[in-house]
Amino acid sequence: MEPKLFKASFNERAEEFKRYLPVNINLRFETVASHIALCEETYIRPLLGNELFGRMVSYYNDHPSLDVVCDDEKLIEKVRFALVRLAIWKGYDVISANISDVGVSAEVDKENRLYRYQEENIKKSLKNEGFDYLDNVLEYLEEKSGDFPEFASSGYMLDSKQTLIRNTRLFHDCYNIGGSRLVFLKMRQYIRDVELIELQHRVGVSFYQNLLTADETEAKWKSILPYIRLYVVYSAVAAGIGELHKIPTDKGLLFETTTMEGVQETPVYRAQVQETRMNLLQKADQYLSAAIHTIKLHPDDYQDYIGFAGDSPEDGIIRRDNTNKKTFLA
């Protein structure tokens, strides 16, 4: 399997690789080519869509020198910056091993090898930098959407139209995740569940659709969307906090942690996360209540919500005052 955005003829001495990783690289193209191709198919093509990926490949084949003077070349440069890191991370263990008929051994002499924690840090850095830079690629494409109309048909763009938390930045603005795209990707399923189940239950399907298509420059949406996004994010973190690092095994669920000795697995204890989860849910409800309070002050601006909820309380909980009233239990 050959990569589409790198060429063997330009990497006799890893010349193209060195443009993106400012370290001493002595990788032969054949050693890393299959890993680049795998990452192109696994991460780049699904993210950008077949049409835009095909456009990039065609441009690179016609202009392999890449002088970075036009939008297409800038896009390819950005993608390759991430791609090199992801490919070396993905193939790290195989690249550093010598596989032969007699077994598998390390290519580097024992006295010259890095400590295990150093290798883990390098792999973690390559992985995080690669995935995080994909957000830079997406921001560039959104900024240049008119120059890349093919991007509109990508899975990313189609999915982003169906959620209020469209990217890592929006999530990070609500809850600090260090700008990590990896964390955001893990949280997307919880965001989906919160929006489609909990939020729609509180505000109604029609009003939720209004939120998805809202013009955020309008004052009426600008005044409530930040609070609603905070509700979604905090609820999603509460839902996912007990699941994010759980690994299903034949021994039950294990908790995965990274130490200087590598990755370790320990049993999961619910008590460790329950208090944090309750605090997050409490804050989430307060944010949604703040949004609904604003909505009720201006009912004419949010008629789909008013038509759905009527005079329901802001927190969605109906309370009855039974003081001095008889209660009949059947």
C-alpha positions as CSV (number, residue, x, y, z in Angstrom):
1,M,0.0,0.0,0.0
2,E,1.6,3.3,-1.2
3,P,0.9,6.7,0.4
4,K,-0.8,9.3,-1.8
5,L,0.7,12.5,-0.3
6,F,4.4,11.5,-0.1
7,K,6.6,10.1,-2.8
8,A,9.6,7.8,-2.6
9,S,11.5,9.9,-5.1
10,F,11.5,12.8,-2.8
11,N,12.5,10.9,0.3
12,E,15.8,9.1,-0.5
13,R,17.1,10.8,2.6
14,A,13.7,11.5,4.2
15,E,13.8,15.0,2.8
16,E,10.0,15.5,2.9
17,F,9.7,14.0,6.5
18,K,12.3,16.5,7.8
19,R,10.2,19.4,6.7
20,Y,7.6,18.5,9.3
21,L,9.7,17.0,12.1
22,P,12.7,19.2,13.1
23,V,14.8,16.3,14.4
24,N,17.4,13.9,13.1
25,I,15.4,11.5,11.0
26,N,17.0,8.6,9.2
27,L,13.9,6.7,8.2
28,R,13.9,4.9,4.9
29,F,10.8,5.7,2.9
30,E,9.9,2.0,2.7
31,T,10.0,1.7,6.4
32,V,7.3,4.2,7.1
33,A,5.3,4.2,3.7
34,S,2.8,1.7,4.7
35,H,2.1,3.5,8.0
36,I,1.5,6.8,6.1
37,A,-0.8,5.1,3.7
38,L,-2.8,3.5,6.6
39,C,-3.1,6.9,8.4
40,E,-4.3,8.5,5.1
41,E,-7.1,6.0,4.8
42,T,-7.9,5.8,8.5
43,Y,-7.8,9.4,9.6
44,I,-7.4,11.8,6.6
45,R,-9.8,10.5,4.0
46,P,-12.8,10.0,6.4
47,L,-12.2,13.5,7.9
48,L,-11.9,15.5,4.7
49,G,-14.2,13.3,2.5
50,N,-13.4,11.4,-0.7
51,E,-13.8,14.4,-3.0
52,L,-11.5,16.8,-1.2
53,F,-8.9,14.0,-0.5
54,G,-9.0,13.1,-4.2
55,R,-8.5,16.8,-5.1
56,M,-5.4,16.9,-2.8
57,V,-3.9,13.8,-4.3
58,S,-4.4,15.0,-7.9
59,Y,-2.9,18.4,-7.1
60,Y,0.1,16.8,-5.4
61,N,0.7,14.5,-8.4
62,D,0.7,17.5,-10.7
63,H,2.7,19.8,-8.4
64,P,5.0,17.5,-6.3
65,S,7.4,20.3,-5.4
66,L,4.9,22.1,-3.2
67,D,6.2,25.7,-3.0
68,V,3.3,26.6,-0.7
69,V,2.0,29.5,-2.7
70,C,-1.7,28.7,-3.0
71,D,-4.5,27.4,-0.9
72,D,-4.2,23.8,-2.2
73,E,-0.5,23.6,-1.3
74,K,-1.1,25.2,2.1
75,L,-3.8,22.6,2.8
76,I,-1.5,19.7,1.8
77,E,1.3,21.0,3.9
78,K,-1.0,21.2,6.9
79,V,-2.3,17.6,6.4
80,R,1.3,16.3,5.9
81,F,2.4,17.9,9.1
82,A,-0.2,15.9,11.0
83,L,0.3,12.8,8.8
84,V,4.0,12.4,9.5
85,R,3.4,12.4,13.3
86,L,0.5,10.0,13.1
87,A,2.3,7.6,10.9
88,I,5.4,7.4,13.1
89,W,3.2,7.0,16.2
90,K,1.1,4.4,14.5
91,G,4.1,2.3,13.4
92,Y,6.4,3.1,16.3
93,D,6.8,-0.4,17.7
94,V,7.3,-2.0,14.3
95,I,9.6,0.7,13.0
96,S,11.9,0.2,16.0
97,A,12.0,-3.6,15.6
98,N,13.8,-6.0,13.4
99,I,11.5,-8.8,12.3
100,S,13.1,-11.9,10.7
101,D,12.7,-15.7,10.4
102,V,14.4,-16.2,13.7
103,G,12.2,-13.8,15.7
104,V,11.8,-10.1,16.6
105,S,14.6,-8.0,18.1
106,A,15.4,-4.4,18.7
107,E,17.3,-2.5,16.0
108,V,19.2,-0.4,18.5
109,D,21.8,-1.7,20.9
110,K,20.7,-1.9,24.5
111,E,23.1,0.8,25.7
112,N,21.7,3.2,23.1
113,R,18.1,2.6,23.7
114,L,15.8,5.1,25.4
115,Y,14.2,4.3,28.7
116,R,10.6,3.0,28.5
117,Y,9.1,6.2,29.8
118,Q,11.1,8.2,27.2
119,E,9.7,6.1,24.4
120,E,6.2,6.4,25.9
121,N,6.6,10.2,26.0
122,I,7.7,10.4,22.4
123,K,4.7,8.2,21.3
124,K,2.3,10.3,23.3
125,S,3.7,13.6,21.9
126,L,3.5,12.3,18.3
127,K,-0.1,11.1,18.8
128,N,-1.3,14.3,20.5
129,E,0.4,16.7,18.1
130,G,-0.9,14.7,15.1
131,F,-4.5,14.6,16.2
132,D,-4.5,18.2,17.6
133,Y,-3.1,19.6,14.3
134,L,-6.0,18.0,12.5
135,D,-8.1,20.7,14.2
136,N,-5.8,23.3,12.6
137,V,-6.6,21.7,9.2
138,L,-10.4,21.8,9.9
139,E,-10.2,25.5,11.0
140,Y,-8.3,26.3,7.8
141,L,-10.9,24.6,5.7
142,E,-13.8,26.3,7.4
143,E,-12.1,29.6,6.9
144,K,-11.5,28.8,3.2
145,S,-14.8,27.0,2.7
146,G,-15.5,29.0,-0.6
147,D,-12.2,27.7,-2.0
148,F,-12.8,24.1,-1.0
149,P,-16.5,23.4,-1.9
150,E,-15.8,19.6,-1.7
151,F,-15.4,19.9,2.0
152,A,-19.1,20.5,2.4
153,S,-19.8,16.8,1.5
154,S,-17.3,15.4,4.0
155,G,-18.5,13.3,7.0
156,Y,-17.2,16.0,9.4
157,M,-19.2,18.8,7.9
158,L,-22.4,16.7,7.6
159,D,-22.0,15.6,11.3
160,S,-21.2,19.1,12.5
161,K,-24.6,20.3,11.3
162,Q,-26.3,17.9,13.6
163,T,-24.7,19.0,16.9
164,L,-24.3,22.2,19.0
165,I,-20.7,21.2,19.9
166,R,-19.1,21.1,16.4
167,N,-15.4,21.0,17.2
168,T,-12.7,20.8,19.8
169,R,-12.6,24.6,20.4
170,L,-16.3,24.8,21.3
171,F,-15.9,22.0,23.7
172,H,-12.7,23.4,25.2
173,D,-14.4,26.8,25.6
174,C,-16.9,25.2,28.0
175,Y,-14.7,22.7,29.7
176,N,-10.9,22.6,29.7
177,I,-9.6,19.6,27.9
178,G,-6.2,21.1,27.0
179,G,-7.4,21.6,23.4
180,S,-7.1,17.9,22.8
181,R,-8.9,16.6,19.8
182,L,-8.5,13.0,21.1
183,V,-10.5,13.9,24.2
184,F,-13.2,15.6,22.1
185,L,-13.5,12.6,19.8
186,K,-14.0,10.3,22.8
187,M,-16.7,12.7,24.1
188,R,-18.7,12.9,20.9
189,Q,-20.9,9.9,21.7
190,Y,-21.9,11.5,25.0
191,I,-22.6,14.8,23.4
192,R,-24.9,13.1,20.9
193,D,-26.8,11.3,23.7
194,V,-27.2,14.5,25.8
195,E,-28.5,16.5,22.9
196,L,-30.8,13.8,21.4
197,I,-32.2,12.5,24.7
198,E,-31.8,15.0,27.5
199,L,-31.8,18.3,25.8
200,Q,-34.6,17.5,23.4
201,H,-36.6,16.3,26.4
202,R,-36.2,19.6,28.1
203,V,-36.7,22.0,25.2
204,G,-38.5,20.0,22.5
205,V,-37.5,18.7,19.1
206,S,-38.6,21.8,17.2
207,F,-36.7,24.2,19.4
208,Y,-33.6,22.0,19.3
209,Q,-33.7,22.2,15.5
210,N,-33.9,26.0,15.9
211,L,-30.7,25.9,17.9
212,L,-28.9,23.9,15.3
213,T,-29.7,26.4,12.5
214,A,-29.5,29.5,14.6
215,D,-27.6,32.6,13.4
216,E,-25.4,33.2,16.3
217,T,-24.9,36.9,15.4
218,E,-28.5,37.6,16.4
219,A,-28.9,38.8,19.9
220,K,-31.6,36.4,20.8
221,W,-29.4,33.3,20.1
222,K,-26.2,34.9,21.3
223,S,-27.8,35.3,24.7
224,I,-28.8,31.7,25.3
225,L,-26.5,29.4,23.1
226,P,-23.4,29.7,25.4
227,Y,-25.5,28.5,28.4
228,I,-27.0,25.7,26.4
229,R,-23.6,24.6,25.1
230,L,-22.3,24.6,28.7
231,Y,-25.3,22.4,29.7
232,V,-24.5,20.0,26.9
233,V,-20.7,19.8,27.6
234,Y,-21.1,19.5,31.4
235,S,-23.7,16.8,31.0
236,A,-21.6,15.0,28.5
237,V,-18.5,15.0,30.8
238,A,-20.7,13.8,33.6
239,A,-22.0,11.0,31.4
240,G,-18.6,10.0,30.2
241,I,-16.4,10.6,33.3
242,G,-16.9,7.0,34.5
243,E,-16.4,5.5,31.0
244,L,-13.6,7.3,29.2
245,H,-10.7,5.0,30.2
246,K,-12.6,1.8,30.9
247,I,-11.5,-1.1,28.9
248,P,-13.8,-4.2,28.6
249,T,-11.8,-7.3,29.2
250,D,-12.5,-10.9,30.2
251,K,-11.7,-9.8,33.8
252,G,-14.4,-7.1,33.7
253,L,-13.9,-3.3,33.3
254,L,-10.4,-2.0,33.9
255,F,-9.2,1.5,34.4
256,E,-6.3,2.5,32.1
257,T,-3.6,4.8,33.4
258,T,-0.2,5.9,32.0
259,T,2.9,5.8,34.3
260,M,6.7,6.0,33.8
261,E,6.6,2.2,33.4
262,G,4.1,2.4,30.6
263,V,0.3,1.8,30.6
264,Q,-1.2,0.1,33.6
265,E,-4.7,-1.3,34.2
266,T,-6.4,-1.2,37.6
267,P,-10.0,-2.0,38.7
268,V,-12.6,0.8,38.5
269,Y,-14.2,2.1,41.7
270,R,-17.4,4.0,41.2
271,A,-16.9,6.0,44.4
272,Q,-13.9,7.7,42.8
273,V,-16.0,9.5,40.2
274,Q,-19.5,9.8,41.7
275,E,-19.0,13.1,43.6
276,T,-17.4,14.8,40.6
277,R,-20.3,13.5,38.4
278,M,-22.9,14.9,40.7
279,N,-21.2,18.3,40.8
280,L,-21.0,18.4,37.0
281,L,-24.7,17.5,36.6
282,Q,-25.6,20.3,39.1
283,K,-23.7,22.9,37.2
284,A,-25.2,21.6,33.9
285,D,-28.8,22.1,35.2
286,Q,-27.9,25.6,36.5
287,Y,-26.7,26.6,33.0
288,L,-29.8,25.3,31.3
289,S,-32.0,27.0,33.8
290,A,-30.2,30.3,33.1
291,A,-30.9,29.9,29.4
292,I,-34.6,29.0,30.0
293,H,-34.9,32.0,32.4
294,T,-33.8,34.3,29.5
295,I,-36.2,32.5,27.1
296,K,-39.1,33.1,29.4
297,L,-38.3,36.8,29.7
298,H,-38.6,37.1,25.9
299,P,-41.3,34.5,24.9
300,D,-42.0,36.1,21.5
301,D,-38.4,35.3,20.4
302,Y,-38.6,31.7,21.3
303,Q,-42.1,30.6,20.4
304,D,-41.2,26.9,19.6
305,Y,-39.9,26.5,23.2
306,I,-43.0,28.3,24.7
307,G,-45.3,26.1,22.5
308,F,-43.6,23.0,23.8
309,A,-43.0,23.8,27.5
310,G,-45.7,26.4,28.3
311,D,-45.2,27.6,31.9
312,S,-43.1,24.6,33.0
313,P,-40.6,25.4,35.7
314,E,-37.0,26.3,34.5
315,D,-35.5,23.2,35.9
316,G,-38.2,21.0,34.4
317,I,-39.3,19.7,37.9
318,I,-43.0,20.2,38.7
319,R,-43.5,20.9,42.4
320,R,-46.8,20.8,44.4
321,D,-47.4,22.6,47.6
322,N,-49.4,20.1,49.8
323,T,-49.3,22.2,52.9
324,N,-52.5,21.7,55.0
325,K,-53.9,19.5,52.3
326,K,-54.9,15.9,52.7
327,T,-53.0,13.2,50.8
328,F,-54.7,10.0,49.8
329,L,-52.5,7.0,49.1
330,A,-54.1,4.3,47.0
